[in-house]
Amino acid sequence: MTRQGWIAAGTLMLGGAAALPAPAQTVQDLQRQIDELKATIAELKAAQAGRASAPAAAPIAPAGTAVAASPTTGAPAVAPTATQSAAIQPAVTRPTTTQVAVVADKPKPAHWYERITLRGYTQMRLNEFLSGDRTAPAGVSRLRSVHDGGIGEDSNFTLRRVRLILQGDISDRVSFYLQPDFATNVSNQSGGERREGFLQLRDAYVDAFLDPDRRFRLRFGQSKVPFGWENLQSSSNRLTLDRSDGINSAVPSERDLGVVAYYTPSRVEKIWDRLTDDGQKLFGNYGAFGLAVYNGQGTNRAETNDGLMTVAMATWPIELDGLGAGWTGQVFEFGAAALRNRVKPELRAGGVSAVSFRDERVGFHAMLYPQPIGFQAEWNWGRGPEFDRDLRAITTKRLNGGYIQTMARVRQSPLGPFMPYARWQRYRGGWKALPNAPRLDTDEWELGIEFQPTPPLELTIAYARMDRTEADERRIGQAEGSLIRTQLQWNY
């Protein structure tokens, strides 16, 4: 036999011998593959070192199953037979291995711009006279409203409010709120003409929370004065087109510059959260209790008397489920507020009064949220500056006024959700925000309905029967009339 033949035969014999299963060799192969698996696990642990945590026990592949080839060496997997497995098991000590427990990354803190939201709303109105004193001779009252400059002569479409709201959390304990209005009117321009669409600051404040649950907070800046439930309620959320004269006369434009402390117990916040989730029109969480000090001269006006206006407010919702099945889900809310101030009204001749007049009030509010029928009422009494026609001067006089309202809530209809309402309001007293603090005598009925065909759109149509004194001490008498009032509001 040639040398090549002997070499070939030897090769075949060695190959056949290698193919025969040998228990000792199989045990060695398994041990080698186990070591390779351990090395692979170590590599995975090193690759995930930034996210790996405490190790936990992990099982190894049971006997009788194929073992994957090593990704580092490429060694073939050995699948022993049942006989071989039985022979192997007594000789192999099952190693204690570890498993990498991958822990999710900790959420990264939000950037400052991710904590800020931008939203707003716009209200477009149309007021049409059906009858009444749309015009009048000089010195006689015309039918006008202190809340809507669109009620008057030669008036069609107007923008009542164009608001843009920027708010957010500066930190876990500090938040801010900024709201301008782009629909402010400026009077006494060329020839007494009124100009519209001016920018005016409405809110600019910061909240500092004194506890981690945000129950107690201090508010610094220009913000709403906690007097009057509907004064605190946003105009975007109010059912009626305008606030009542009697309640709003306490704080025309609803805001002032100062410091407020608010506290909201957890049980109260839970009720308000439930009502909000249900789609009820709340006044906003201004706290169940509030105590405040302000300059007291009104929105965007400079301080003139070196005094402070003090205000206190409390409101409390009560769930009525315990009264029976007919009261399930119903909530009744009631509260009171008090205000003490001294104010210097503007003078028609120019400047402000040299005398500070007492401005003191107490008021109450009560509400049964509509589910589906609801009621709402507010009234206040006090004294404040008012122009005296006999003395031809501003004096301090008594005042009182408020409103009573009923409403219903229909959650579903072919036109979408809607809410019909009826309100009567009355006020007797001065209006301190206008020159010479003219007296108002107001009696008004309003019947209306608010439709919401789609969440961003709200359409309100109302009939109003008015009996009012024009807010101008140079005009006398009462003006009467009927109007159809419409408003389209879009939210963004």
Backbone hydrogen bonds, N-H to C=O, Kabsch-Sander energy under -0.5 kcal/mol:
donor,donor_aa,acceptor,acceptor_aa,energy
6,W,2,T,-2.5
7,I,3,R,-2.2
8,A,4,Q,-2.2
9,A,5,G,-2.8
10,G,6,W,-2.4
11,T,7,I,-2.1
12,L,8,A,-2.3
13,M,9,A,-2.4
14,L,10,G,-2.5
15,G,11,T,-2.5
16,G,12,L,-2.6
17,A,13,M,-2.3
18,A,14,L,-2.1
19,A,15,G,-1.5
20,L,16,G,-1.0
26,T,22,A,-2.6
27,V,23,P,-2.4
28,Q,24,A,-1.8
29,D,25,Q,-2.4
30,L,26,T,-2.7
31,Q,27,V,-2.5
32,R,28,Q,-2.6
33,Q,29,D,-2.7
34,I,30,L,-2.5
35,D,31,Q,-2.2
36,E,32,R,-2.1
37,L,33,Q,-2.5
38,K,34,I,-2.4
39,A,35,D,-2.0
40,T,36,E,-2.3
41,I,37,L,-2.6
42,A,38,K,-2.2
43,E,39,A,-2.1
44,L,40,T,-2.3
45,K,41,I,-2.6
46,A,42,A,-2.1
47,A,43,E,-2.3
48,Q,44,L,-1.8
49,A,46,A,-1.2
51,R,48,Q,-1.2
52,A,48,Q,-1.9
53,S,101,A,-1.2
56,A,99,Q,-2.3
58,A,97,T,-0.8
65,T,62,P,-1.3
68,A,66,A,-0.5
70,S,75,A,-0.6
74,G,70,S,-2.3
85,S,81,T,-2.7
86,A,82,A,-2.2
87,A,83,T,-1.9
88,I,84,Q,-2.3
89,Q,85,S,-2.7
91,A,88,I,-1.3
92,V,88,I,-1.2
92,V,89,Q,-0.6
93,T,91,A,-0.6
94,R,92,V,-0.6
97,T,95,P,-0.8
99,Q,56,A,-3.2
101,A,99,Q,-0.5
102,V,100,V,-0.8
103,V,51,R,-1.4
103,V,101,A,-0.5
114,E,111,H,-1.1
115,R,111,H,-0.6
115,R,112,W,-1.0
116,I,113,Y,-0.6
117,T,167,Q,-3.3
119,R,165,I,-2.2
121,Y,163,R,-1.2
122,T,490,W,-1.9
123,Q,161,R,-2.8
124,M,488,L,-2.5
125,R,158,T,-3.0
126,L,486,T,-1.9
127,N,156,N,-0.7
128,E,484,I,-2.5
130,L,482,S,-3.2
131,S,482,S,-1.5
133,D,480,E,-2.8
134,R,132,G,-1.9
140,V,137,P,-1.9
141,S,476,I,-2.4
143,L,133,D,-3.0
144,R,142,R,-1.0
151,I,148,D,-1.5
152,G,150,G,-0.9
155,S,152,G,-0.6
158,T,125,R,-2.0
160,R,123,Q,-2.0
160,R,158,T,-0.7
161,R,123,Q,-1.1
163,R,121,Y,-2.8
164,L,180,P,-1.4
165,I,119,R,-3.7
166,L,164,L,-0.5
166,L,178,L,-2.9
167,Q,117,T,-2.1
167,Q,165,I,-0.5
168,G,176,F,-1.7
169,D,115,R,-1.3
170,I,168,G,-0.6
170,I,174,V,-1.8
171,S,174,V,-2.1
175,S,207,D,-2.1
176,F,168,G,-2.6
177,Y,205,Y,-2.3
178,L,166,L,-2.4
179,Q,203,D,-2.6
181,D,200,Q,-2.7
182,F,162,V,-2.9
184,T,198,F,-2.1
186,V,195,R,-3.3
188,N,192,G,-0.7
189,Q,193,E,-2.5
192,G,189,Q,-2.5
193,E,190,S,-1.3
195,R,186,V,-3.3
198,F,184,T,-2.6
200,Q,181,D,-2.3
202,R,179,Q,-2.2
203,D,179,Q,-2.1
204,A,222,Q,-2.4
205,Y,177,Y,-2.2
206,V,220,F,-2.2
207,D,175,S,-2.8
208,A,218,L,-2.8
209,F,173,R,-3.0
209,F,207,D,-0.6
210,L,216,F,-2.5
211,D,216,F,-0.5
214,R,211,D,-1.6
217,R,262,Y,-2.3
218,L,208,A,-2.3
219,R,260,V,-3.3
220,F,206,V,-2.5
221,G,258,G,-2.1
222,Q,204,A,-2.0
223,S,221,G,-0.7
223,S,256,D,-2.0
225,V,254,E,-2.7
227,F,225,V,-2.8
232,L,228,G,-1.5
233,Q,229,W,-1.4
237,N,234,S,-1.4
238,R,234,S,-1.1
248,N,244,S,-2.1
249,S,245,D,-1.8
250,A,247,I,-1.1
251,V,248,N,-0.6
254,E,251,V,-2.8
256,D,223,S,-1.9
258,G,221,G,-2.3
258,G,256,D,-0.5
259,V,293,V,-2.4
260,V,219,R,-2.3
261,A,291,L,-2.7
262,Y,217,R,-2.5
263,Y,289,F,-2.2
264,T,215,R,-1.9
269,E,265,P,-2.2
270,K,266,S,-2.1
271,I,267,R,-1.3
272,W,268,V,-2.4
273,D,269,E,-2.7
274,R,270,K,-2.1
275,L,271,I,-2.3
276,T,272,W,-2.5
277,D,273,D,-2.5
278,D,274,R,-1.4
279,G,276,T,-1.6
280,Q,275,L,-2.5
282,L,280,Q,-1.2
286,Y,284,G,-1.9
288,A,263,Y,-1.3
289,F,263,Y,-1.8
290,G,313,M,-2.7
291,L,261,A,-2.0
292,A,311,V,-2.7
293,V,259,V,-2.4
294,Y,309,M,-2.4
295,N,257,L,-2.1
299,T,252,P,-0.6
301,R,298,G,-1.4
309,M,294,Y,-2.9
310,T,340,R,-2.4
311,V,292,A,-2.2
312,A,338,A,-2.2
313,M,290,G,-2.5
314,A,336,A,-2.4
315,T,288,A,-2.5
316,W,334,F,-2.6
318,I,332,F,-2.9
320,L,330,Q,-2.7
323,L,320,L,-1.9
324,G,321,D,-1.4
327,W,324,G,-1.7
328,T,325,A,-1.4
330,Q,327,W,-2.0
332,F,318,I,-2.6
333,E,367,M,-3.2
334,F,316,W,-1.7
335,G,365,H,-2.1
336,A,314,A,-2.0
337,A,363,G,-2.2
338,A,312,A,-2.4
339,L,361,R,-2.6
340,R,310,T,-2.3
341,N,359,D,-1.4
343,V,357,F,-2.4
347,L,351,G,-2.5
350,G,347,L,-1.4
353,S,345,P,-2.6
357,F,343,V,-3.0
357,F,355,V,-0.5
359,D,341,N,-2.6
360,E,383,R,-2.1
361,R,339,L,-2.3
362,V,381,W,-2.2
363,G,337,A,-2.5
364,F,379,W,-2.2
365,H,335,G,-2.2
366,A,377,A,-2.3
367,M,333,E,-2.8
368,L,375,F,-2.9
369,Y,331,V,-1.9
369,Y,367,M,-0.6
371,Q,369,Y,-0.6
371,Q,373,I,-1.1
374,G,407,M,-3.0
375,F,368,L,-1.4
376,Q,405,Q,-2.7
377,A,366,A,-2.4
378,E,403,Y,-1.9
379,W,364,F,-1.6
380,N,401,G,-2.2
381,W,362,V,-2.4
382,G,399,L,-2.0
383,R,360,E,-2.4
384,G,397,K,-2.7
386,E,395,T,-2.6
387,F,437,A,-2.4
388,D,393,A,-3.3
389,R,387,F,-0.6
392,R,388,D,-1.8
393,A,388,D,-1.2
395,T,386,E,-2.7
397,K,384,G,-2.9
397,K,395,T,-0.6
399,L,382,G,-2.5
400,N,428,R,-1.7
401,G,380,N,-1.9
402,G,426,R,-2.3
403,Y,378,E,-2.4
404,I,424,W,-2.3
405,Q,376,Q,-3.0
406,T,422,A,-2.4
407,M,374,G,-2.1
408,A,420,P,-2.1
409,R,372,P,-2.0
410,V,418,F,-2.6
411,R,409,R,-0.6
416,G,413,S,-2.0
418,F,410,V,-2.0
419,M,450,E,-2.1
421,Y,448,G,-2.6
422,A,406,T,-2.3
423,R,446,E,-2.5
424,W,404,I,-2.4
425,Q,444,E,-2.2
426,R,402,G,-2.2
427,Y,442,T,-1.9
428,R,400,N,-2.3
429,G,440,L,-1.8
431,W,438,P,-2.1
432,K,430,G,-0.6
434,L,431,W,-1.5
436,N,346,E,-3.1
437,A,434,L,-2.2
440,L,429,G,-3.2
442,T,427,Y,-2.4
443,D,467,D,-2.2
444,E,425,Q,-2.0
445,W,465,R,-2.3
446,E,423,R,-2.3
447,L,463,Y,-2.7
448,G,421,Y,-2.2
449,I,461,I,-2.0
450,E,419,M,-2.1
451,F,449,I,-0.5
451,F,459,L,-3.4
452,Q,417,P,-2.1
454,T,457,L,-0.7
457,L,454,T,-2.3
458,E,489,Q,-2.4
459,L,451,F,-2.4
460,T,487,Q,-2.7
461,I,449,I,-2.2
462,A,485,R,-3.0
463,Y,447,L,-3.3
464,A,483,L,-2.4
465,R,445,W,-2.6
466,M,464,A,-0.6
466,M,481,G,-2.8
467,D,443,D,-1.8
468,R,479,A,-2.7
472,D,470,E,-2.7
475,R,472,D,-2.1
476,I,139,G,-2.4
479,A,468,R,-3.6
481,G,466,M,-1.7
482,S,131,S,-1.9
483,L,464,A,-2.3
484,I,128,E,-2.5
485,R,462,A,-3.1
485,R,483,L,-0.5
486,T,126,L,-2.0
487,Q,460,T,-2.3
488,L,124,M,-2.6
489,Q,458,E,-3.0
489,Q,487,Q,-0.5
490,W,122,T,-2.0
491,N,456,P,-2.6
492,Y,120,G,-2.6
